[in-house]
Amino acid sequence: MTTVTIEQLPIRLRGRKSNVRSQFAALCYRRILDQTQICLVTSRGSGRWILPKGWPVHNQTPAQAAAAEAFEEAGLSGHAFDTCLGVFSYTKPLDKSCTAILALVYPVHVTHVHTDWPEQHQRRRKWFTPAKAAAKIAEPELRRIVESFDPAHLLR
């Protein structure tokens, strides 16, 4: 069987906003003694366990934007894959109302854990097995993505 990989292009940003916004999330993982570990961070507001995520950035692919958020929010860097693992939805308070967000999840194979990073005083980070990480996550769709994650299925 032949697998075709299509490199993802940067997303063009337009000035017009819709009722639904998109974000890119980083599923940060590492392998320790043949076991996969996933890093979660706490949200700034409620302290819930989440994946690092952020808004689209002009001239960056979704995977690149997710990797940038992994560094800013969790102090992690590594190889970001242009493979969307899935999509989850949630609501976020924006502009005095709640806005629907669709977040696309991209895997980031962590090769470096930084001791200093931009949001280190605003968040905590912690490594979990996929099952334990999934149990900490509130969003059902994201829980399923994390629980079923297997880095062996990623192509370099």
BAMAR-145243 format. One record per residue (C-alpha): residue in one letter; x, y, z. Coordinates in steps of 0.1 Angstrom, whole numbers, plus 5000, padded with zeros to 4 digits. Example, Ala and Ser with C-alpha at 12.3 -4.5 7.8 and 13.67 -1.06 7.14 Angstrom:
# BAMAR-145243
a512349555078 s513749895071 
//
This chain:
# BAMAR-145243
m500050005000 t501350354991 t500650645014 v500550995000 t501451285023 i500251625013 e502151915029 q499752165045 l499952525033 p499652835055 i496152955060 r495253295046 l493653525071 r490853745060 g489554055078 r485953925080 k484953735111 s482353465114 n480353335143 v482653025146 r486353075151 s489152825147 q492252745168 f495152505165 a495952275194 a499252095200 l499151735212 c502651735227 y504051385232 r507251205240 r508350845243 i509950725275 l510950355278 d508550265250 q505650445266 t503850745251 q503451045274 i501251345266 c501751685281 l498751885293 v498852245306 t496452425329 s494152695315 r494853045328 g491253105339 s489852795355 g492952585359 r491452295338 w493852055320 i493952145283 l496252115253 p498252425243 k496252605216 g495952935198 w494753135169 p495753105133 v498953305124 h499453455089 n502053265069 q502152965093 t500752625087 p498252505113 a500952265126 q503552545129 a500952755148 a500252465171 a504052415177 a504452785185 e501652755211 a503352445226 f506452665233 e504552965246 e502152785269 a504152475279 g507752545271 l508052245247 s509652235213 g510051955187 h508751825154 a505151935144 f503351705120 d501151845093 t498551575102 c495351685118 l494451425144 g490851545148 v488651845157 f486951935190 s484652215198 y484152435229 t482852785237 k485153065248 p484153395263 l485053665238 d483854025233 k481254005261 s479653685247 c480553325242 t482053225209 a481952885193 i485552755187 l486552465165 a490052345174 l492152135151 v494651905169 y498151865155 p500851625170 v504151765182 h506951515190 v508751695219 t512451695216 h513251965241 v511552065274 h512552425283 t513052545318 d512052905309 w509152985286 p506753285281 e503753165301 q505552965328 h504153175356 q500553155343 r500252775337 r501352435350 r502452155327 k502451785335 w503051455316 f500451185315 t499850855298 p497250895270 a494550725292 k495250955322 a495451265301 a492151185285 a490551135319 k491651495328 i490151655298 a486551805299 e485751815261 p484451465250 e485851495214 l489251595226 r489151315252 r488651065224 i491451215203 v493951195232 e492850855243 s493250695209 f496550875200 d499250645187 p502450805174 a503250495154 h500650605128 l502450925121 l504550965089 r507651175089 
//
